[in-house]
Amino acid sequence: RFLLLLTVGFHLFGFAQEQKSPTFSSIDVNYFSGNIALHNDDILHLITGHPEGVIVSWNKKTFG
């Protein structure tokens, strides 16, 4: 009798774990611009202006 209750209990516990957790997703877009600090004269020819760009990220929160 105890073995039957234990088996049924574990079976129900296994079904409880299959529920999907709520999720939340978001998209984040950030624009950036800046300056490059002069730190070496050997790479001065590579610096042509101020860097600028966009960072796009996707965030997904999981609960649990």
DSSP file (Angstrom, degrees, kcal/mol; ACC not computed):
  #  RESIDUE AA STRUCTURE BP1 BP2  ACC     N-H-->O    O-->H-N    N-H-->O    O-->H-N    TCO  KAPPA ALPHA  PHI   PSI    X-CA   Y-CA   Z-CA
    1    1 A R     >        0   0    0      0, 0.0     4,-2.1     0, 0.0     5,-0.2   0.000 360.0 360.0 360.0 -43.3    0.0    0.0    0.0
    2    2 A F  H  >  +     0   0    0      1,-0.2     4,-2.4     2,-0.2     5,-0.2   0.899 360.0  52.7 -64.1 -40.6    2.8    2.4    0.9
    3    3 A L  H  > S+     0   0    0      1,-0.2     4,-2.3     2,-0.2    -1,-0.2   0.873 107.8  51.5 -63.6 -37.7    4.6    1.5   -2.4
    4    4 A L  H  > S+     0   0    0      2,-0.2     4,-2.4     1,-0.2    -1,-0.2   0.928 111.5  46.3 -64.8 -45.9    1.5    2.3   -4.4
    5    5 A L  H  X S+     0   0    0     -4,-2.1     4,-2.4     1,-0.2    -2,-0.2   0.887 112.8  50.7 -63.9 -38.9    1.1    5.7   -2.7
    6    6 A L  H  X S+     0   0    0     -4,-2.4     4,-2.2     2,-0.2    -2,-0.2   0.912 111.1  47.9 -65.5 -42.4    4.8    6.5   -3.2
    7    7 A T  H  X S+     0   0    0     -4,-2.3     4,-2.0     2,-0.2    -2,-0.2   0.917 113.5  46.7 -64.7 -44.3    4.6    5.6   -6.9
    8    8 A V  H  X S+     0   0    0     -4,-2.4     4,-2.4     2,-0.2     5,-0.2   0.889 111.0  53.8 -65.2 -39.0    1.5    7.7   -7.5
    9    9 A G  H  X S+     0   0    0     -4,-2.4     4,-2.1     1,-0.2    -2,-0.2   0.918 110.4  45.0 -62.2 -45.0    3.1   10.6   -5.6
   10   10 A F  H  X S+     0   0    0     -4,-2.2     4,-1.9     2,-0.2    -1,-0.2   0.856 111.3  54.5 -67.1 -34.4    6.2   10.6   -7.8
   11   11 A H  H  X S+     0   0    0     -4,-2.0     4,-1.5     2,-0.2    -2,-0.2   0.926 111.0  44.2 -64.6 -44.8    4.0   10.3  -10.9
   12   12 A L  H  X S+     0   0    0     -4,-2.4     4,-1.7     1,-0.2    -2,-0.2   0.865 110.6  55.4 -67.9 -35.7    2.0   13.4   -9.9
   13   13 A F  H  X S+     0   0    0     -4,-2.1     4,-1.0     1,-0.2    -1,-0.2   0.880 105.1  53.5 -64.0 -37.6    5.2   15.2   -9.0
   14   14 A G  H  < S+     0   0    0     -4,-1.9     4,-0.4     1,-0.2     3,-0.4   0.879 107.8  49.8 -64.5 -39.1    6.6   14.5  -12.5
   15   15 A F  H >< S+     0   0    0     -4,-1.5     3,-1.0     1,-0.2     4,-0.2   0.837 104.3  59.4 -68.2 -32.2    3.5   16.0  -14.1
   16   16 A A  H >< S+     0   0    0     -4,-1.7     3,-0.8     1,-0.2    -1,-0.2   0.801 100.7  56.3 -66.9 -27.4    3.8   19.1  -12.0
   17   17 A Q  T 3< S+     0   0    0     -4,-1.0    -1,-0.2    -3,-0.4    -2,-0.2   0.633  93.5  69.4 -79.2 -13.4    7.3   19.8  -13.4
   18   18 A E  T <  S+     0   0    0     -3,-1.0    -1,-0.2    -4,-0.4    -2,-0.2   0.497  70.0 113.0 -86.2  -2.2    6.1   19.8  -17.0
   19   19 A Q  S <  S-     0   0    0     -3,-0.8     2,-0.3    -4,-0.2    -3,-0.0  -0.462  73.5-115.0 -70.2 140.3    4.1   23.1  -16.7
   20   20 A K        -     0   0    0     -2,-0.1    -1,-0.1     1,-0.1    -2,-0.1  -0.568  25.0-128.8 -77.9 136.1    5.6   25.9  -18.7
   21   21 A S        -     0   0    0     -2,-0.3     2,-0.1     1,-0.1    43,-0.1  -0.531  31.4 -99.8 -78.5 149.0    7.0   28.8  -16.7
   22   22 A P        -     0   0    0      0, 0.0    41,-1.0     0, 0.0     2,-0.3  -0.456  43.0-162.4 -67.9 142.4    5.8   32.3  -17.7
   23   23 A T  E     -A   62   0A   0     39,-0.2     2,-0.4    -2,-0.1    39,-0.2  -0.908  11.7-159.2-126.0 155.4    8.3   34.2  -19.9
   24   24 A F  E     -A   61   0A   0     37,-1.5    37,-3.2    -2,-0.3     2,-0.4  -0.996  10.4-170.0-135.3 127.0    8.8   37.8  -20.8
   25   25 A S  E     +A   60   0A   0     -2,-0.4     2,-0.3    35,-0.2    35,-0.2  -0.901   7.2 173.3-119.0 147.5   10.7   39.0  -23.8
   26   26 A S  E     -A   59   0A   0     33,-2.4    33,-3.0    -2,-0.4     2,-0.4  -0.990  23.7-137.1-148.4 154.6   11.8   42.5  -24.8
   27   27 A I  E     -A   58   0A   0     -2,-0.3     2,-0.4    31,-0.2    31,-0.2  -0.952  18.4-163.0-113.9 133.0   13.9   44.1  -27.5
   28   28 A D  E     -A   57   0A   0     29,-3.1    29,-2.9    -2,-0.4     2,-0.5  -0.964   4.7-171.0-120.5 130.2   16.4   46.9  -26.5
   29   29 A V  E     -A   56   0A   0     -2,-0.4     2,-0.4    27,-0.2    27,-0.2  -0.986   7.5-179.3-123.4 124.1   17.9   49.3  -29.0
   30   30 A N  E     -A   55   0A   0     25,-2.7    25,-3.2    -2,-0.5     2,-0.4  -0.986  14.7-152.9-127.9 131.0   20.7   51.7  -27.9
   31   31 A Y  E     -A   54   0A   0     -2,-0.4     2,-0.3    23,-0.2    23,-0.2  -0.817  19.7-175.0 -96.2 138.8   22.5   54.3  -30.0
   32   32 A F  E     +A   53   0A   0     21,-2.6    21,-2.3    -2,-0.4     2,-0.3  -0.973  13.4 170.3-134.7 152.7   26.1   55.2  -29.0
   33   33 A S  E     +A   52   0A   0     -2,-0.3     2,-0.3    19,-0.2    19,-0.2  -0.969  17.1 138.6-149.9 157.5   28.7   57.7  -30.1
   34   34 A G        -     0   0    0     17,-1.9     2,-0.3    -2,-0.3    -2,-0.0  -0.907  41.4 -80.7-171.2-162.8   32.0   58.7  -28.5
   35   35 A N        -     0   0    0     -2,-0.3     2,-0.6    15,-0.2    15,-0.1  -0.906  25.7-132.9-125.4 151.6   35.6   59.6  -28.8
   36   36 A I        -     0   0    0     -2,-0.3     2,-0.3    13,-0.2    11,-0.0  -0.940  27.0-131.7-105.3 122.4   38.8   57.5  -29.2
   37   37 A A        -     0   0    0     -2,-0.6     2,-0.6     1,-0.1     0, 0.0  -0.528  20.8-117.2 -74.5 135.0   41.5   58.6  -26.9
   38   38 A L        +     0   0    0     -2,-0.3     3,-0.1     1,-0.2    -1,-0.1  -0.610  53.3 148.1 -72.1 116.5   44.9   59.1  -28.5
   39   39 A H        +     0   0    0     -2,-0.6     2,-0.3     1,-0.3    -1,-0.2   0.469  62.1  28.5-129.9  -7.7   47.2   56.5  -26.8
   40   40 A N    >   -     0   0    0      1,-0.1     3,-1.0     0, 0.0    -1,-0.3  -0.908  56.3-150.2-157.3 127.0   49.7   55.5  -29.5
   41   41 A D  G >  S+     0   0    0     -2,-0.3     3,-1.1     1,-0.2     4,-0.3   0.720  93.7  71.1 -69.2 -20.6   51.0   57.5  -32.5
   42   42 A D  G 3  S+     0   0    0      1,-0.2     3,-0.3     2,-0.1    -1,-0.2   0.749 102.8  40.8 -69.7 -22.9   51.5   54.3  -34.5
   43   43 A I  G X> S+     0   0    0     -3,-1.0     3,-1.5     1,-0.2     4,-0.7   0.192  79.3 109.9-109.1  16.7   47.7   53.9  -35.0
   44   44 A L  G X4 S+     0   0    0     -3,-1.1     3,-0.8     1,-0.3    -1,-0.2   0.827  72.9  60.9 -61.5 -31.6   46.9   57.5  -35.6
   45   45 A H  G 34 S+     0   0    0     -4,-0.3    -1,-0.3    -3,-0.3    -2,-0.1   0.694  98.7  58.4 -69.8 -17.3   46.1   56.8  -39.2
   46   46 A L  G <4 S+     0   0    0     -3,-1.5     2,-0.9     1,-0.1    -1,-0.2   0.709  86.8  83.5 -82.9 -21.2   43.3   54.4  -38.1
   47   47 A I    <<  +     0   0    0     -3,-0.8     3,-0.1    -4,-0.7    -1,-0.1  -0.744  46.9 155.3 -88.1 108.4   41.4   57.0  -36.2
   48   48 A T        -     0   0    0     -2,-0.9     2,-0.3     1,-0.2    -1,-0.2   0.502  61.0 -38.5-112.5  -7.3   39.3   58.8  -38.8
   49   49 A G  S    S-     0   0    0    -13,-0.0   -13,-0.2     0, 0.0    -1,-0.2  -0.961  84.9 -37.5 176.0-160.6   36.5   60.2  -36.7
   50   50 A H        -     0   0    0     -2,-0.3   -15,-0.2   -15,-0.1     2,-0.1  -0.778  57.7-122.9 -92.5 130.0   34.1   59.6  -33.8
   51   51 A P        +     0   0    0      0, 0.0   -17,-1.9     0, 0.0     2,-0.3  -0.462  38.0 167.1 -71.6 143.0   32.8   56.1  -33.5
   52   52 A E  E     +A   33   0A   0    -19,-0.2     2,-0.3    -2,-0.1   -19,-0.2  -0.985   5.3 134.1-150.8 155.0   29.0   55.7  -33.5
   53   53 A G  E     -A   32   0A   0    -21,-2.3   -21,-2.6    -2,-0.3     2,-0.4  -0.970  43.1 -95.4-176.8-172.5   26.7   52.7  -33.8
   54   54 A V  E     -A   31   0A   0     -2,-0.3     2,-0.5   -23,-0.2   -23,-0.2  -0.991  18.9-155.4-131.6 136.0   23.6   50.9  -32.6
   55   55 A I  E     -A   30   0A   0    -25,-3.2   -25,-2.7    -2,-0.4     2,-0.5  -0.966  11.9-170.6-111.6 121.8   23.4   48.0  -30.2
   56   56 A V  E     +A   29   0A   0     -2,-0.5     2,-0.3   -27,-0.2   -27,-0.2  -0.957  10.7 176.0-112.8 126.1   20.3   45.8  -30.6
   57   57 A S  E     -A   28   0A   0    -29,-2.9   -29,-3.1    -2,-0.5     2,-0.5  -0.962  23.2-147.7-132.7 150.6   19.6   43.2  -27.9
   58   58 A W  E     -A   27   0A   0     -2,-0.3     2,-0.4   -31,-0.2   -31,-0.2  -0.974  17.5-164.0-116.6 124.1   16.9   40.7  -27.2
   59   59 A N  E     -A   26   0A   0    -33,-3.0   -33,-2.4    -2,-0.5     2,-0.4  -0.897   6.8-173.2-112.4 136.7   16.2   39.9  -23.5
   60   60 A K  E     -A   25   0A   0     -2,-0.4     2,-0.4   -35,-0.2   -35,-0.2  -0.968   8.6-157.9-131.7 116.7   14.2   36.9  -22.3
   61   61 A K  E     -A   24   0A   0    -37,-3.2   -37,-1.5    -2,-0.4     2,-0.4  -0.760   6.1-166.2 -92.8 136.8   13.3   36.6  -18.6
   62   62 A T  E     -A   23   0A   0     -2,-0.4     2,-0.7   -39,-0.2   -39,-0.2  -0.966  11.1-145.2-120.0 142.4   12.5   33.2  -17.2
   63   63 A F              0   0    0    -41,-1.0    -2,-0.0    -2,-0.4     0, 0.0  -0.903 360.0 360.0-110.2 108.5   10.9   32.7  -13.8
   64   64 A G              0   0    0     -2,-0.7    -1,-0.2   -43,-0.1   -43,-0.0   0.439 360.0 360.0 131.0 360.0   12.0   29.7  -11.9
